[in-house]
């Protein structure tokens, strides 16, 4: 049993669910005993970190995704940080899931994502790079968005066309992120004309994401998303620039 638990935990950054433990033959009383002895550390309801594993950002993000159930993926700023699109201090977990959930310490959004817009990165289910950029476009200042687009192109080979294809789905998709505002779209269009340097200032207004209650594919890079061009795609013109 111990070997089976180690195998399950090692595949998920040391994180396991109650359902996995029960499937492995661990009883509820044994789970409670392991919690008392520190062999299991509760991260969220029904989600635990194996005690001998040191806490890590990956474990924190994985636990948040597991707490949100089947079909849940890391998204928003957290996904941007995991995918190396955003630098700085790691943001709190943000998860998009097909069901409405409240998870303490996690910003959750309800949306049934197309399987083509999800992937697994560093072992964690997450939105693809194009989908992540499309989500970030709604609330990142233009300068930050341009840098994220630059990182996406350099690290993942992401193109504006890939992001535009994702945005083309958005008007009737119940997207988990706010729609880009007119000022953001205008600022991004301006930024698109800059081809040799990162913008030095932003005229866009960042939108704060409310902490709203709330088929993955393995791969290290995102894949293009099918779809047609829509007016909502305007902010991602920022990705057309090639800052250095």
MDAnalysis code that builds the backbone (N, CA, C; Angstrom):
import MDAnalysis as mda
import numpy as np

u = mda.Universe.empty(732, n_residues=244, atom_resindex=np.repeat(np.arange(244), 3), trajectory=True)
u.add_TopologyAttr("name", ["N", "CA", "C"] * 244)
u.add_TopologyAttr("resid", np.arange(1, 245))
u.add_TopologyAttr("resname", ["UNK", "UNK", "UNK", "UNK", "UNK", "UNK", "UNK", "UNK", "UNK", "UNK", "UNK", "UNK", "UNK", "UNK", "UNK", "UNK", "UNK", "UNK", "UNK", "UNK", "UNK", "UNK", "UNK", "UNK", "UNK", "UNK", "UNK", "UNK", "UNK", "UNK", "UNK", "UNK", "UNK", "UNK", "UNK", "UNK", "UNK", "UNK", "UNK", "UNK", "UNK", "UNK", "UNK", "UNK", "UNK", "UNK", "UNK", "UNK", "UNK", "UNK", "UNK", "UNK", "UNK", "UNK", "UNK", "UNK", "UNK", "UNK", "UNK", "UNK", "UNK", "UNK", "UNK", "UNK", "UNK", "UNK", "UNK", "UNK", "UNK", "UNK", "UNK", "UNK", "UNK", "UNK", "UNK", "UNK", "UNK", "UNK", "UNK", "UNK", "UNK", "UNK", "UNK", "UNK", "UNK", "UNK", "UNK", "UNK", "UNK", "UNK", "UNK", "UNK", "UNK", "UNK", "UNK", "UNK", "UNK", "UNK", "UNK", "UNK", "UNK", "UNK", "UNK", "UNK", "UNK", "UNK", "UNK", "UNK", "UNK", "UNK", "UNK", "UNK", "UNK", "UNK", "UNK", "UNK", "UNK", "UNK", "UNK", "UNK", "UNK", "UNK", "UNK", "UNK", "UNK", "UNK", "UNK", "UNK", "UNK", "UNK", "UNK", "UNK", "UNK", "UNK", "UNK", "UNK", "UNK", "UNK", "UNK", "UNK", "UNK", "UNK", "UNK", "UNK", "UNK", "UNK", "UNK", "UNK", "UNK", "UNK", "UNK", "UNK", "UNK", "UNK", "UNK", "UNK", "UNK", "UNK", "UNK", "UNK", "UNK", "UNK", "UNK", "UNK", "UNK", "UNK", "UNK", "UNK", "UNK", "UNK", "UNK", "UNK", "UNK", "UNK", "UNK", "UNK", "UNK", "UNK", "UNK", "UNK", "UNK", "UNK", "UNK", "UNK", "UNK", "UNK", "UNK", "UNK", "UNK", "UNK", "UNK", "UNK", "UNK", "UNK", "UNK", "UNK", "UNK", "UNK", "UNK", "UNK", "UNK", "UNK", "UNK", "UNK", "UNK", "UNK", "UNK", "UNK", "UNK", "UNK", "UNK", "UNK", "UNK", "UNK", "UNK", "UNK", "UNK", "UNK", "UNK", "UNK", "UNK", "UNK", "UNK", "UNK", "UNK", "UNK", "UNK", "UNK", "UNK", "UNK", "UNK", "UNK", "UNK", "UNK", "UNK", "UNK", "UNK", "UNK", "UNK", "UNK", "UNK", "UNK", "UNK", "UNK"])
u.atoms.positions = np.array([
    [0.820, -1.203, 0.000],
    [0.000, 0.000, 0.000],
    [0.862, 1.264, 0.000],
    [1.905, 1.267, 0.811],
    [2.773, 2.446, 0.897],
    [3.418, 2.750, -0.449],
    [3.810, 1.702, -1.162],
    [4.422, 1.899, -2.466],
    [3.416, 2.471, -3.454],
    [2.171, 2.006, -3.372],
    [1.132, 2.514, -4.259],
    [0.844, 3.985, -3.972],
    [0.787, 4.346, -2.701],
    [0.561, 5.742, -2.336],
    [1.713, 6.622, -2.806],
    [2.931, 6.121, -2.668],
    [4.101, 6.872, -3.117],
    [4.049, 7.081, -4.620],
    [3.599, 6.053, -5.333],
    [3.504, 6.153, -6.786],
    [2.475, 7.203, -7.192],
    [1.318, 7.169, -6.546],
    [0.259, 8.138, -6.864],
    [0.718, 9.558, -6.559],
    [1.321, 9.737, -5.383],
    [1.748, 11.072, -4.962],
    [2.869, 11.611, -5.836],
    [3.800, 10.753, -6.220],
    [4.938, 11.210, -7.007],
    [4.518, 11.706, -8.389],
    [3.388, 11.214, -8.873],
    [2.901, 11.638, -10.186],
    [2.173, 12.971, -10.131],
    [1.934, 13.482, -8.922],
    [1.156, 14.718, -8.764],
    [1.798, 15.660, -7.755],
    [3.111, 15.754, -7.795],
    [3.852, 16.669, -6.924],
    [3.558, 16.426, -5.446],
    [3.332, 15.154, -5.090],
    [3.117, 14.803, -3.694],
    [1.711, 15.042, -3.202],
    [0.763, 15.277, -4.122],
    [-0.616, 15.569, -3.752],
    [-1.513, 14.390, -4.104],
    [-2.425, 14.047, -3.200],
    [-3.378, 12.966, -3.435],
    [-4.766, 13.408, -3.004],
    [-5.781, 12.760, -3.543],
    [-7.152, 13.052, -3.150],
    [-7.687, 11.932, -2.260],
    [-8.756, 12.237, -1.552],
    [-9.384, 11.209, -0.728],
    [-9.845, 10.035, -1.590],
    [-10.380, 10.339, -2.774],
    [-10.851, 9.283, -3.666],
    [-9.701, 8.362, -4.066],
    [-8.536, 8.931, -4.327],
    [-7.378, 8.112, -4.687],
    [-6.935, 7.235, -3.523],
    [-6.963, 7.799, -2.337],
    [-6.570, 7.028, -1.154],
    [-7.525, 5.865, -0.923],
    [-8.811, 6.126, -1.047],
    [-9.796, 5.068, -0.842],
    [-9.651, 3.978, -1.903],
    [-9.371, 4.397, -3.141],
    [-9.179, 3.424, -4.219],
    [-7.946, 2.558, -3.981],
    [-6.966, 3.136, -3.290],
    [-5.733, 2.402, -3.006],
    [-5.883, 1.499, -1.779],
    [-7.068, 1.513, -1.160],
    [-7.307, 0.635, -0.018],
    [-7.126, 1.276, 1.335],
    [-6.914, 2.585, 1.371],
    [-6.771, 3.288, 2.643],
    [-8.162, 3.618, 3.173],
    [-8.455, 3.265, 4.380],
    [-9.773, 3.529, 4.959],
    [-9.852, 4.954, 5.497],
    [-11.067, 5.408, 5.789],
    [-11.245, 6.745, 6.343],
    [-10.560, 6.880, 7.697],
    [-10.600, 5.840, 8.502],
    [-9.935, 5.902, 9.800],
    [-8.424, 5.980, 9.625],
    [-7.912, 5.299, 8.628],
    [-6.469, 5.370, 8.354],
    [-6.078, 6.744, 7.830],
    [-6.946, 7.342, 7.042],
    [-6.682, 8.695, 6.559],
    [-6.607, 9.659, 7.732],
    [-7.562, 9.547, 8.661],
    [-7.552, 10.419, 9.842],
    [-6.299, 10.186, 10.687],
    [-5.895, 8.938, 10.819],
    [-4.687, 8.628, 11.583],
    [-3.459, 9.246, 10.912],
    [-3.369, 9.136, 9.602],
    [-2.228, 9.696, 8.883],
    [-2.200, 11.224, 9.002],
    [-3.352, 11.830, 9.074],
    [-3.410, 13.277, 9.263],
    [-2.912, 13.654, 10.655],
    [-3.302, 12.869, 11.668],
    [-2.856, 13.154, 13.035],
    [-1.345, 13.010, 13.176],
    [-0.759, 12.064, 12.469],
    [0.682, 11.826, 12.582],
    [1.508, 12.687, 11.632],
    [0.828, 13.438, 10.761],
    [1.552, 14.287, 9.818],
    [1.937, 13.587, 8.538],
    [1.500, 12.331, 8.385],
    [1.803, 11.612, 7.145],
    [1.011, 12.173, 5.971],
    [-0.144, 12.771, 6.293],
    [-0.952, 13.474, 5.306],
    [-1.241, 14.874, 5.827],
    [-1.095, 15.868, 4.970],
    [-1.352, 17.252, 5.349],
    [-2.489, 17.782, 4.475],
    [-3.555, 18.220, 5.111],
    [-4.720, 18.694, 4.358],
    [-4.414, 20.006, 3.645],
    [-4.641, 20.023, 2.348],
    [-4.481, 21.243, 1.556],
    [-5.841, 21.880, 1.276],
    [-6.791, 21.063, 0.879],
    [-8.166, 21.489, 0.655],
    [-9.064, 20.332, 1.073],
    [-10.345, 20.551, 1.048],
    [-11.266, 19.483, 1.405],
    [-11.073, 18.291, 0.451],
    [-10.718, 17.148, 1.026],
    [-10.530, 15.946, 0.220],
    [-9.242, 15.908, -0.568],
    [-8.319, 16.840, -0.309],
    [-7.038, 16.896, -1.018],
    [-5.915, 17.023, 0.009],
    [-4.903, 16.180, -0.125],
    [-3.835, 16.130, 0.874],
    [-2.457, 16.136, 0.196],
    [-1.490, 16.644, 0.942],
    [-0.089, 16.531, 0.530],
    [0.570, 15.485, 1.404],
    [1.304, 14.592, 0.766],
    [2.008, 13.561, 1.512],
    [3.065, 14.232, 2.372],
    [3.072, 13.926, 3.657],
    [3.864, 14.654, 4.640],
    [5.350, 14.727, 4.388],
    [5.922, 13.690, 3.768],
    [7.372, 13.704, 3.588],
    [7.804, 14.572, 2.418],
    [6.843, 15.048, 1.629],
    [7.171, 15.908, 0.498],
    [7.156, 17.372, 0.933],
    [8.229, 18.092, 0.616],
    [8.298, 19.505, 0.973],
    [7.275, 20.292, 0.162],
    [6.677, 21.328, 0.747],
    [5.717, 22.141, -0.009],
    [6.399, 22.826, -1.182],
    [5.676, 22.995, -2.264],
    [6.218, 23.635, -3.461],
    [5.102, 24.359, -4.184],
    [5.475, 25.238, -5.098],
    [4.470, 25.950, -5.888],
    [3.659, 24.954, -6.713],
    [4.352, 23.971, -7.292],
    [3.653, 22.975, -8.103],
    [2.625, 22.212, -7.267],
    [3.009, 21.847, -6.043],
    [2.079, 21.130, -5.170],
    [0.880, 22.007, -4.827],
    [1.121, 23.284, -4.595],
    [0.032, 24.206, -4.267],
    [-0.948, 24.333, -5.429],
    [-0.406, 24.495, -6.648],
    [-1.263, 24.614, -7.820],
    [-1.984, 23.299, -8.124],
    [-1.270, 22.183, -7.987],
    [-1.889, 20.886, -8.245],
    [-3.024, 20.623, -7.266],
    [-2.824, 20.954, -5.998],
    [-3.859, 20.757, -4.988],
    [-5.099, 21.583, -5.319],
    [-4.892, 22.811, -5.791],
    [-6.026, 23.667, -6.141],
    [-6.822, 23.068, -7.290],
    [-6.113, 22.557, -8.292],
    [-6.794, 21.942, -9.439],
    [-7.564, 20.701, -8.992],
    [-6.919, 19.862, -8.189],
    [-7.581, 18.643, -7.717],
    [-8.819, 18.963, -6.883],
    [-8.755, 20.042, -6.110],
    [-9.885, 20.412, -5.252],
    [-11.107, 20.840, -6.053],
    [-10.880, 21.223, -7.306],
    [-11.984, 21.705, -8.145],
    [-12.607, 20.610, -8.998],
    [-12.116, 19.394, -8.879],
    [-12.782, 18.261, -9.510],
    [-12.362, 17.970, -10.933],
    [-13.074, 17.006, -11.520],
    [-12.772, 16.568, -12.882],
    [-12.928, 17.705, -13.882],
    [-12.013, 17.777, -14.820],
    [-12.074, 18.791, -15.858],
    [-11.516, 20.140, -15.458],
    [-11.041, 20.273, -14.228],
    [-10.496, 21.551, -13.763],
    [-9.075, 21.745, -14.269],
    [-8.730, 22.979, -14.556],
    [-7.371, 23.310, -15.005],
    [-6.922, 24.620, -14.384],
    [-5.642, 24.757, -14.197],
    [-5.076, 26.023, -13.746],
    [-5.283, 27.047, -14.855],
    [-5.567, 28.304, -14.488],
    [-5.837, 29.312, -15.509],
    [-5.411, 30.692, -15.011],
    [-5.674, 31.713, -15.824],
    [-5.390, 33.083, -15.442],
    [-3.933, 33.363, -15.148],
    [-3.703, 34.231, -14.151],
    [-2.336, 34.622, -13.811],
    [-1.512, 33.437, -13.326],
    [-2.154, 32.523, -12.597],
    [-1.421, 31.361, -12.099],
    [-0.893, 30.531, -13.263],
    [-1.726, 30.329, -14.280],
    [-1.282, 29.597, -15.465],
    [-0.175, 30.367, -16.177],
    [-0.339, 31.691, -16.251],
    [0.690, 32.504, -16.888],
    [2.026, 32.378, -16.194],
    [2.011, 32.309, -14.868],
    [3.258, 32.152, -14.121],
    [3.836, 30.759, -14.338],
    [2.988, 29.743, -14.277],
    [3.464, 28.371, -14.457],
    [4.089, 28.177, -15.835],
    [3.516, 28.830, -16.844],
    [3.985, 28.683, -18.221],
    [5.146, 29.626, -18.555],
    [5.655, 30.330, -17.543],
    [6.773, 31.270, -17.705],
    [6.411, 32.498, -18.544],
    [5.131, 32.832, -18.613],
    [4.730, 34.028, -19.346],
    [4.790, 35.261, -18.460],
    [4.571, 35.083, -17.164],
    [4.590, 36.175, -16.198],
    [5.677, 35.934, -15.174],
    [6.431, 36.965, -14.885],
    [7.500, 36.857, -13.903],
    [7.042, 37.470, -12.583],
    [7.912, 37.398, -11.599],
    [7.578, 37.977, -10.311],
    [7.055, 36.950, -9.325],
    [6.465, 37.454, -8.261],
    [5.964, 36.592, -7.193],
    [4.838, 35.695, -7.709],
    [4.855, 34.414, -7.386],
    [3.801, 33.513, -7.846],
    [2.426, 33.969, -7.376],
    [1.470, 34.080, -8.274],
    [0.120, 34.485, -7.870],
    [-0.627, 33.347, -7.196],
    [-1.689, 33.692, -6.519],
    [-2.531, 32.683, -5.876],
    [-3.162, 31.800, -6.950],
    [-3.537, 30.586, -6.594],
    [-4.125, 29.678, -7.580],
    [-5.415, 30.233, -8.195],
    [-5.538, 30.071, -9.497],
    [-6.770, 30.377, -10.217],
    [-7.110, 29.131, -11.027],
    [-8.338, 28.702, -10.932],
    [-8.743, 27.456, -11.579],
    [-10.043, 27.657, -12.341],
    [-10.102, 27.115, -13.542],
    [-11.335, 27.081, -14.326],
    [-11.847, 25.650, -14.331],
    [-13.120, 25.485, -14.013],
    [-13.713, 24.151, -13.923],
    [-15.121, 24.177, -14.516],
    [-15.623, 23.039, -14.944],
    [-16.965, 22.992, -15.545],
    [-18.096, 23.120, -14.543],
    [-17.794, 23.038, -13.252],
    [-18.835, 23.146, -12.234],
    [-18.558, 24.328, -11.306],
    [-19.619, 24.821, -10.669],
    [-19.538, 25.982, -9.784],
    [-19.058, 25.544, -8.400],
    [-17.920, 26.067, -7.957],
    [-17.337, 25.641, -6.690],
    [-16.809, 26.821, -5.891],
    [-16.766, 26.632, -4.573],
    [-16.073, 27.561, -3.688],
    [-14.934, 26.793, -3.038],
    [-13.724, 27.252, -3.258],
    [-12.550, 26.612, -2.660],
    [-11.731, 27.692, -1.985],
    [-11.538, 27.562, -0.674],
    [-10.824, 28.586, 0.078],
    [-9.410, 28.792, -0.474],
    [-9.068, 30.054, -0.707],
    [-7.735, 30.379, -1.189],
    [-7.542, 30.219, -2.682],
    [-8.608, 29.862, -3.403],
    [-8.512, 29.645, -4.848],
    [-9.575, 30.479, -5.559],
    [-9.167, 31.232, -6.570],
    [-10.125, 31.931, -7.412],
    [-10.625, 30.935, -8.443],
    [-11.911, 30.659, -8.421],
    [-12.469, 29.667, -9.329],
    [-13.434, 30.309, -10.314],
    [-13.481, 29.772, -11.513],
    [-14.400, 30.251, -12.548],
    [-15.057, 29.042, -13.202],
    [-16.302, 29.197, -13.554],
    [-17.016, 28.101, -14.192],
    [-17.020, 28.288, -15.701],
    [-16.475, 27.329, -16.410],
    [-16.471, 27.346, -17.867],
    [-16.116, 25.951, -18.354],
    [-16.802, 25.505, -19.377],
    [-16.486, 24.208, -19.956],
    [-15.557, 24.454, -21.142],
    [-14.271, 24.326, -20.893],
    [-13.276, 24.624, -21.915],
    [-13.237, 23.551, -22.988],
    [-12.929, 23.986, -24.205],
    [-12.701, 23.036, -25.284],
    [-11.444, 22.234, -24.953],
    [-11.439, 20.923, -25.189],
    [-10.234, 20.118, -24.896],
    [-8.980, 20.652, -25.574],
    [-9.148, 21.327, -26.719],
    [-8.003, 21.876, -27.422],
    [-7.396, 23.071, -26.701],
    [-8.073, 23.582, -25.674],
    [-7.581, 24.741, -24.940],
    [-7.000, 24.357, -23.590],
    [-6.791, 23.064, -23.377],
    [-6.178, 22.600, -22.134],
    [-4.985, 21.712, -22.453],
    [-4.057, 21.669, -21.529],
    [-2.857, 20.866, -21.701],
    [-2.351, 20.462, -20.322],
    [-1.226, 19.792, -20.282],
    [-0.572, 19.487, -19.014],
    [0.848, 20.032, -19.076],
    [1.193, 20.857, -18.122],
    [2.509, 21.492, -18.105],
    [3.132, 21.257, -16.739],
    [4.328, 20.696, -16.725],
    [4.999, 20.339, -15.474],
    [4.096, 19.454, -14.613],
    [3.325, 18.619, -15.289],
    [2.467, 17.674, -14.591],
    [1.157, 18.231, -14.088],
    [0.870, 19.510, -14.374],
    [-0.337, 20.162, -13.856],
    [-1.294, 20.502, -14.999],
    [-2.536, 20.070, -14.936],
    [-3.511, 20.460, -15.952],
    [-3.658, 21.978, -15.980],
    [-3.546, 22.558, -17.152],
    [-3.591, 24.014, -17.265],
    [-4.130, 24.427, -18.621],
    [-4.501, 25.693, -18.739],
    [-4.901, 26.203, -20.043],
    [-3.672, 26.297, -20.940],
    [-3.873, 26.127, -22.233],
    [-2.770, 26.232, -23.176],
    [-2.228, 27.660, -23.194],
    [-1.085, 27.842, -23.794],
    [-0.495, 29.178, -23.876],
    [-1.423, 30.149, -24.603],
    [-1.965, 29.816, -25.785],
    [-2.883, 30.757, -26.441],
    [-4.105, 31.089, -25.597],
    [-4.690, 30.085, -24.946],
    [-5.857, 30.335, -24.109],
    [-5.488, 31.210, -22.912],
    [-4.319, 30.954, -22.332],
    [-3.873, 31.755, -21.196],
    [-3.683, 33.209, -21.602],
    [-3.070, 33.441, -22.756],
    [-2.888, 34.817, -23.235],
    [-4.236, 35.477, -23.493],
    [-5.173, 34.730, -24.047],
    [-6.503, 35.286, -24.308],
    [-7.164, 35.704, -23.004],
    [-7.009, 34.906, -21.958],
    [-7.567, 35.264, -20.658],
    [-6.854, 36.479, -20.069],
    [-5.529, 36.497, -20.172],
    [-4.752, 37.593, -19.598],
    [-5.033, 38.919, -20.297],
    [-5.429, 38.872, -21.563],
    [-5.659, 40.094, -22.333],
    [-6.728, 40.972, -21.719],
    [-7.635, 40.371, -20.956],
    [-8.745, 41.140, -20.404],
    [-8.360, 42.018, -19.223],
    [-7.242, 41.687, -18.546],
    [-6.952, 42.469, -17.345],
    [-5.489, 42.816, -17.134],
    [-4.611, 42.465, -18.061],
    [-3.219, 42.897, -17.939],
    [-3.027, 44.236, -18.636],
    [-2.225, 45.135, -18.074],
    [-1.851, 46.347, -18.794],
    [-1.130, 45.954, -20.085],
    [-1.166, 46.822, -21.077],
    [-0.606, 46.499, -22.382],
    [0.867, 46.113, -22.300],
    [1.633, 46.821, -21.474],
    [3.060, 46.509, -21.368],
    [3.267, 45.079, -20.869],
    [2.529, 44.707, -19.843],
    [2.658, 43.365, -19.280],
    [2.191, 42.317, -20.281],
    [1.127, 42.626, -21.012],
    [0.623, 41.697, -22.014],
    [1.634, 41.506, -23.139],
    [2.278, 42.603, -23.541],
    [3.288, 42.510, -24.597],
    [4.450, 41.626, -24.158],
    [4.851, 41.763, -22.908],
    [5.942, 40.920, -22.393],
    [5.516, 39.452, -22.342],
    [4.274, 39.223, -21.938],
    [3.776, 37.847, -21.896],
    [3.734, 37.246, -23.299],
    [3.321, 38.036, -24.270],
    [3.290, 37.569, -25.657],
    [4.700, 37.261, -26.151],
    [5.642, 38.105, -25.764],
    [7.031, 37.891, -26.160],
    [7.542, 36.570, -25.589],
    [7.285, 36.332, -24.304],
    [7.722, 35.088, -23.677],
    [7.047, 33.887, -24.339],
    [5.771, 34.045, -24.693],
    [5.045, 32.948, -25.335],
    [5.658, 32.604, -26.685],
    [6.043, 33.630, -27.434],
    [6.653, 33.380, -28.736],
    [8.018, 32.735, -28.623],
    [8.825, 33.224, -27.679],
    [10.184, 32.717, -27.518],
    [10.196, 31.316, -26.922],
    [9.407, 31.102, -25.880],
    [9.450, 29.830, -25.149],
    [8.572, 28.740, -25.764],
    [7.455, 29.160, -26.379],
    [6.486, 28.166, -26.847],
    [6.190, 28.234, -28.343],
    [6.738, 29.227, -29.026],
    [6.457, 29.350, -30.454],
    [5.029, 29.783, -30.747],
    [4.396, 30.460, -29.782],
    [3.007, 30.889, -29.952],
    [2.932, 32.088, -30.889],
    [1.943, 32.092, -31.771],
    [1.753, 33.187, -32.723],
    [0.436, 33.908, -32.436],
    [0.300, 35.152, -32.916],
    [-0.968, 35.870, -32.735],
    [-2.149, 35.109, -33.318],
    [-1.943, 34.409, -34.427],
    [-3.038, 33.661, -35.057],
    [-3.597, 32.598, -34.110],
    [-2.725, 31.970, -33.313],
    [-3.179, 30.957, -32.364],
    [-4.089, 31.578, -31.311],
    [-3.718, 32.767, -30.850],
    [-4.515, 33.444, -29.828],
    [-5.815, 33.969, -30.426],
    [-5.742, 34.517, -31.648],
    [-6.948, 35.009, -32.306],
    [-7.968, 33.894, -32.474],
    [-7.489, 32.692, -32.757],
    [-8.400, 31.553, -32.933],
    [-9.132, 31.234, -31.636],
    [-8.429, 31.369, -30.501],
    [-9.074, 31.149, -29.202],
    [-10.101, 32.247, -28.941],
    [-9.722, 33.482, -29.192],
    [-10.619, 34.603, -28.941],
    [-11.868, 34.529, -29.804],
    [-11.759, 33.930, -30.976],
    [-12.906, 33.831, -31.862],
    [-14.009, 32.979, -31.262],
    [-13.638, 32.117, -30.311],
    [-14.635, 31.276, -29.653],
    [-15.373, 32.019, -28.546],
    [-14.790, 33.105, -28.074],
    [-15.176, 33.659, -26.790],
    [-16.570, 34.291, -26.692],
    [-17.101, 34.989, -27.711],
    [-18.341, 35.733, -27.499],
    [-19.482, 34.927, -26.891],
    [-19.627, 33.662, -27.276],
    [-20.736, 32.854, -26.772],
    [-20.263, 31.646, -25.987],
    [-19.021, 31.709, -25.498],
    [-18.472, 30.532, -24.846],
    [-18.569, 30.578, -23.328],
    [-19.058, 31.691, -22.780],
    [-19.100, 31.800, -21.320],
    [-17.694, 31.802, -20.780],
    [-16.841, 32.634, -21.371],
    [-15.430, 32.613, -21.028],
    [-15.215, 32.965, -19.571],
    [-14.147, 32.417, -18.958],
    [-13.917, 32.633, -17.544],
    [-13.312, 33.979, -17.209],
    [-12.961, 34.765, -18.206],
    [-12.312, 36.035, -17.942],
    [-13.149, 37.180, -18.476],
    [-12.988, 38.371, -17.908],
    [-13.719, 39.524, -18.413],
    [-13.334, 39.816, -19.848],
    [-14.264, 40.379, -20.619],
    [-13.923, 40.756, -21.985],
    [-13.011, 41.981, -21.958],
    [-12.091, 42.081, -22.929],
    [-11.224, 43.260, -22.994],
    [-12.054, 44.517, -23.168],
    [-11.650, 45.581, -22.493],
    [-12.354, 46.846, -22.606],
    [-11.890, 47.586, -23.848],
    [-12.650, 48.611, -24.243],
    [-12.273, 49.392, -25.414],
    [-10.909, 50.054, -25.233],
    [-10.621, 50.653, -24.043],
    [-9.288, 51.228, -23.859],
    [-8.185, 50.190, -23.989],
    [-8.420, 48.988, -23.503],
    [-7.401, 47.947, -23.613],
    [-7.180, 47.583, -25.064],
    [-8.271, 47.486, -25.814],
    [-8.150, 47.132, -27.217],
    [-7.379, 48.200, -27.979],
    [-7.690, 49.473, -27.694],
    [-7.002, 50.563, -28.376],
    [-5.530, 50.590, -28.026],
    [-5.223, 50.403, -26.727],
    [-3.828, 50.407, -26.296],
    [-3.071, 49.261, -26.917],
    [-3.705, 48.104, -27.009],
    [-3.030, 46.945, -27.587],
    [-2.779, 47.149, -29.066],
    [-3.735, 47.785, -29.748],
    [-3.541, 48.043, -31.166],
    [-2.355, 48.964, -31.385],
    [-2.206, 49.948, -30.494],
    [-1.056, 50.835, -30.572],
    [0.232, 50.062, -30.338],
    [0.205, 49.185, -29.343],
    [1.399, 48.408, -29.017],
    [1.797, 47.492, -30.156],
    [0.830, 47.086, -30.967],
    [1.129, 46.161, -32.061],
    [2.070, 46.778, -33.077],
    [2.093, 48.123, -33.134],
    [2.965, 48.778, -34.098],
    [4.402, 48.863, -33.665],
    [4.670, 48.523, -32.416],
    [6.034, 48.596, -31.899],
    [6.728, 47.289, -32.201],
    [7.783, 47.316, -32.974],
    [8.374, 46.069, -33.449],
    [9.746, 45.762, -32.898],
    [10.382, 46.705, -32.220],
    [11.756, 46.449, -31.804],
    [11.989, 46.541, -30.314],
    [11.061, 47.095, -29.548],
    [11.299, 47.261, -28.110],
    [10.019, 47.078, -27.338],
    [10.163, 46.707, -26.085],
    [9.008, 46.591, -25.221],
    [8.431, 47.971, -24.957],
    [7.131, 48.102, -24.870],
    [6.527, 49.395, -24.540],
    [7.026, 49.879, -23.191],
    [7.154, 51.191, -23.049],
    [7.672, 51.742, -21.802],
    [6.570, 52.162, -20.854],
    [5.342, 52.310, -21.348],
    [4.247, 52.683, -20.465],
    [2.951, 52.131, -21.027],
    [1.945, 52.040, -20.181],
    [0.688, 51.438, -20.603],
    [-0.457, 52.422, -20.473],
    [-1.345, 52.419, -21.474],
    [-2.536, 53.248, -21.396],
    [-3.758, 52.401, -21.114],
    [-3.541, 51.101, -20.916],
    [-4.665, 50.210, -20.657],
    [-4.999, 50.186, -19.174],
    [-6.234, 49.832, -18.867],
    [-6.670, 49.727, -17.486],
    [-6.782, 48.264, -17.110],
    [-6.054, 47.848, -16.091],
    [-6.135, 46.458, -15.662],
    [-7.464, 46.219, -14.976],
    [-8.056, 45.078, -15.235],
    [-9.316, 44.706, -14.609],
    [-9.055, 43.698, -13.511],
    [-9.496, 43.992, -12.313],
    [-9.301, 43.072, -11.203],
    [-10.261, 41.901, -11.336],
    [-9.734, 40.694, -11.215],
    [-10.578, 39.510, -11.286],
    [-11.196, 39.293, -9.922],
    [-12.505, 39.272, -9.822],
    [-13.120, 38.987, -8.524],
    [-12.890, 37.539, -8.135],
    [-12.744, 37.275, -6.846],
    [-12.559, 35.893, -6.370],
    [-13.912, 35.209, -6.401],
    [-14.432, 35.030, -7.612],
    [-15.755, 34.446, -7.787],
    [-15.760, 32.992, -7.385],
    [-16.795, 32.545, -6.606],
    [-16.861, 31.133, -6.248],
    [-16.897, 30.239, -7.494],
    [-16.507, 29.343, -7.204],
    [-16.580, 28.425, -8.281],
    [-16.367, 26.945, -7.875],
    [-10.455, 16.528, -20.458],
    [-9.746, 16.081, -21.565],
    [-8.511, 16.888, -21.719],
    [-7.835, 16.703, -21.044],
    [-6.532, 17.343, -21.087],
    [-5.622, 16.619, -22.058],
    [-4.641, 17.345, -22.562],
    [-3.671, 16.709, -23.451],
    [-2.292, 16.972, -22.924],
    [-1.461, 15.975, -22.882],
    [-0.109, 16.151, -22.413],
    [0.705, 16.858, -23.470],
    [1.627, 17.721, -23.037],
    [2.490, 18.391, -23.988],
    [3.112, 19.596, -23.356],
    [4.281, 19.968, -23.838],
    [4.989, 21.096, -23.253],
    [4.686, 22.381, -23.971],
    [4.003, 22.334, -25.093],
    [3.702, 23.560, -25.801],
    [2.261, 23.541, -26.239],
    [1.720, 24.743, -26.448],
    [0.330, 24.853, -26.820],
    [0.151, 24.607, -28.304],
    [-1.084, 24.244, -28.677],
    [-1.384, 23.999, -30.067],
    [-2.342, 25.050, -30.573],
    [-2.345, 25.334, -31.867],
    [-3.248, 26.342, -32.400],
    [-4.706, 25.951, -32.212],
    [-5.555, 26.960, -32.008],
    [-6.964, 26.718, -31.817],
    [-7.744, 27.126, -33.055],
    [-8.673, 26.299, -33.501],
    [-9.489, 26.674, -34.650],
    [-10.465, 27.773, -34.300],
    [-10.908, 28.512, -35.309],
    [-11.901, 29.552, -35.048],
    [-11.772, 30.684, -36.034],
    [-12.713, 31.587, -35.976],
    [-12.699, 32.725, -36.880],
    [-12.373, 33.978, -36.104],
    [-11.988, 35.024, -36.824],
    [-11.620, 36.281, -36.192],
    [-12.848, 36.996, -35.669],
    [-12.727, 37.612, -34.500],
    [-13.822, 38.395, -33.935],
    [-13.276, 39.702, -33.421],
    [-14.169, 40.637, -33.124],
    [-13.726, 41.946, -32.642],
    [-13.053, 41.836, -31.300],
    [-13.351, 40.776, -30.537],
    [-12.743, 40.621, -29.221],
    [-11.273, 40.311, -29.311],
    [-10.802, 39.972, -30.513],
    [-9.410, 39.581, -30.659],
    [-8.469, 40.763, -30.711],
    [-9.010, 41.977, -30.768],
    [-8.184, 43.162, -30.954],
    [-7.013, 43.271, -29.988],
    [-7.194, 43.012, -28.676],
    [-6.077, 43.156, -27.751],
    [-4.885, 42.305, -28.093],
    [-5.098, 41.155, -28.715],
    [-3.972, 40.279, -28.974],
    [-3.150, 40.734, -30.161],
    [-3.540, 41.862, -30.764],
    [-2.642, 42.454, -31.761],
    [-1.314, 42.773, -31.106],
    [-1.326, 42.922, -29.779],
    [-0.090, 43.168, -29.029],
    [0.937, 42.084, -29.324],
    [0.464, 40.883, -29.530],
    [1.391, 39.765, -29.780],
    [2.059, 39.874, -31.140],
    [1.573, 40.783, -31.981],
    [2.186, 40.920, -33.290],
    [3.528, 41.621, -33.213],
    [3.755, 42.343, -32.096],
    [5.042, 43.012, -31.929],
    [6.108, 42.016, -31.543],
    [7.356, 42.372, -31.780],
    [8.460, 41.469, -31.429],
    [9.447, 42.199, -30.552],
    [9.071, 42.422, -29.278],
    [9.950, 43.153, -28.364],
    [11.226, 42.390, -28.111],
    [12.249, 43.117, -27.748],
    [13.542, 42.473, -27.478],
    [13.989, 42.804, -26.064],
])
